[in-house]
């Protein structure tokens, strides 16, 4: 289970909000599997469900301009890890 919140500075010429900010938030639940076929090598495979997703646009002064509810969605992850 997890929570993510990130804030991005938009470009000065952004068509979304000039010189503004984008805040992105969501919750997720997921599970995964880790497999090590040989020493020092791991394969991770996971499935995730993202919910309560929301994006908020702010102007350059930090005033809330617009809020968007984003649909829930399934996602996944695959990683390969070599230790040396």
C-alpha positions, 0 to 999 in steps of 0.5 A: 500500500502506498501514497504518492504526492509530487509537485512540478513547476510548469514551463513559463510558456505552458499552455496548461498554466503559465509559470504555474505548478501541477500537484499530482496525488494518488493512493495505491495497493499492489502485490509483487513477486521477486525471483532470483534465478542465479546469484546476484540477479533478481527479477521483480514483477508486480501489479498495482491499483491506483485510486483516489487520483487527483491533479491540481493546477496552481498559478504562479502565486500558489492559488488553486486554479483547477482540480481534476479527479482522475479515473482509477487505473491498474498498473504494473512494474517490472524490474531487473536487478544485478548486484555486483 
